[in-house]
Amino acid sequence: MHISVWDGRLTDKYLTQVTQVGAEFVDFGGDTAFESVKEQGYPDLAEVVEKRKRLQSYGLDVNRVTLPNISDEFMNGQGNEQDVENTAKAMRVFAEAGVPIARQRFGGDTFPVMDRWRGTHRGGYVARSESLARPAVEWPDRESLEKWWGQFRKVYDALVPIADETGIKLALHPSDTPNQDTPFGGIGFHRVIDDYPSRHVGYLYCCGTRAESGGSAIVLDELNNYGRKGKIFMIHFRNVRGSLATANGFEEVLLDDGDMNMFKLLLELRKVGFTGCINADHHPSLEGDDGFAAVSYSIGYIKACLAALSVV
């Protein structure tokens, strides 16, 4: 297993810091992390190659990129057909540049039904917190959800053949927050690999998001289920307290400070033969933090757990 981090705008300071604390790969989380996307709707090959070479000069490399977002308008069937063409072009560019994993985001895969705030935890650090709003916003009906899935299939029908042709992996992140009937909650999440059984279709599995749904038991079961099928391409590694099932809400916390035993998750990943990247994701804000203290803490925690795996 390996450690990846966010791109940090590829500043000299950030790339030096993450290299020093032991990161190996970089993930581009935003769909416009490559400037050419803003200009033409998809990335320019020369720009992707240039940024990859910059990372390699620090001993790093690209693990995952994000394809141009699929808009709410397209997912609602209200136009923006160019979305599909742009993301298909992006998929080919990233594949040609040697990028191993691409994620596609979809408008409407979460519901605006949560109250959000910054919770305070051990010693005063703060992190994202959510609870189910009252009164809750009206849920989409079944017909609307099936129309949404029809639009989803138009996108994957275009992307999966490119993945199969070029070898780039197409990864899907679960709906966050995973409220009932969200497209990529537990039921819909599995639907994707049922509909697209390609070995290049799988998941950016987020431990924190899935724990929001129902706690550590769900996460361990899903790591086993998807991991033994070879469908986990990378991991978002974060811890939470509470869940929608137990508290109608949750709080994100530091890796050692939540309901899950994160070492047990790594044991399960080793059991199913996972060898991809782990990204700590959603770092809480620590006192006096310039944005890097929580990153370095998380990397150190993960490296310690990985070292412990060798003697267990």
URQUIUR-V527039 format. One record per helix or strand of 2 or more residues. SS is the DSSP state (@ for helix, = for strand). FROM is the first residue (numbers start at 1). TO is the last residue. If there is no record, write none. Layout:
# URQUIUR-V527039
ss:from:to
SS:FROM:TO
SS:FROM:TO
This chain:
# URQUIUR-V527039
ss:from:to
=:2:6
@:8:10
@:12:20
=:25:27
@:35:40
@:45:56
=:61:66
@:72:75
@:82:96
=:101:103
=:114:120
@:122:124
=:126:132
@:142:166
=:169:173
@:186:195
=:201:206
@:207:214
@:216:228
=:232:236
=:239:241
@:244:247
=:249:253
@:262:271
=:277:279
@:293:309
